[in-house]
Amino acid sequence: MIKEVIFLIVVTFSGTNSDGTKNLYVFAQPYYEQLEVCLADITDPAVYPGLVQNLYKDYRGKTPGSIEKVQCVPADEIIEAVKKSQGTNI
């Protein structure tokens, strides 16, 4: 059976919380079936301003820090990290 891989955009904010964790933001939309398309969107000057606008909208204009890194991550890895962290911050 062939398993389809879905990629999501993950934003990591600078700085760390008092418990050593970092703040992340995971975009549920858009999602990508090809890593190359995701990578193209996060570096495309025509696309990323809209992504940043949605991020600021969700945070009501006050993010938990400046953006440190933006990457494309397989959804499976995000789900696994959430499962492993149950009861703790990630």
Buried (B, 14 or more C-beta within 10 A) or exposed (E): EEEEEBBBBBBBBEEEEEEEEBBBBEBEEBEBEEEEEBBEBBEEEEEBEEBBEBBEEEEEEEBEEEEEEBEBBEBEEBEEBEEEEEEEEE
